[in-house]
Amino acid sequence: MKKVLDNDIAKELLTILAYLDDKFINNLPSNFLKDLAMLAADSTKDFFINTNKKLNEQNLSENCKNWLSILYYQSADEEIKAFLLNNWINNDVNSND
C-alpha cells in the first residue's frame, strides 16, 4: 500500500503551516503535527515561502495544496464546507472535459 503522506510533503506542509494563523494551527490534532515532524525530519528537500506573496501565489506542490485544503475543510463551518465541496466538484467536472 502506498504511503498517504511522504517525507517531502510533510516538510512542505510544515513549512507553510509555520506561516498560517495560530487559530488554524491550534485546531490541528497534535498527533498529526508530531507525525508531520517525524516524517519531515527525513526529507532532503528545502522548501521556501515568499512572505511577499499570498498563499495562492506560492510555489506549492499539488499534494501540499490538497492537504491544505483537506485540513482547512476539516476546520471550516458548514457554509464554508458546502462552498469548498461545490468548488471541488466543479473543478473535477471541468478537468475531465
Summary of the structure (lengths in Angstrom):
residues: 97
radius of gyration: 14.5
end to end distance: 30.2
largest distance: 40.1
contacts: 210
relative contact order: 0.15
helix: 64%
strand: 0%
